[in-house]
Amino acid sequence: MEYKADDGTVLTDEMLDKMAEEYEKGTWRGHGEVVMGRPKLYDEDMETVSFRLPRSRIRAVEAAAKQRGESKSDFFRKAIDRELMNSR
């Protein structure tokens, strides 16, 4: 099977097996920069915001986010960004 990396590099199962073998032996030199975790969403530090909503609103948000193929967090971020843009 073949896999395509974000940078367009094509990797096969054989290539991945070889890399894993090299890593386990301690001889793997890596492939570009390895960044742990998900990509940054913004170019600044993030803070957590917590607030309460009625259960029915949470269910509606979950349904709308699922329909759009996004997480609840993405749904909330986009809604807040829209509101901030409209308030200018």
Secondary structure, DSSP 8 states (H G I E B T S, - for coil): -EEE-TTS-EEEHHHHHHHHHHHHHT----SS----SS--SSSS----------HHHHHHHHHHHHHHT--HHHHHHHHHHHHHHHT-
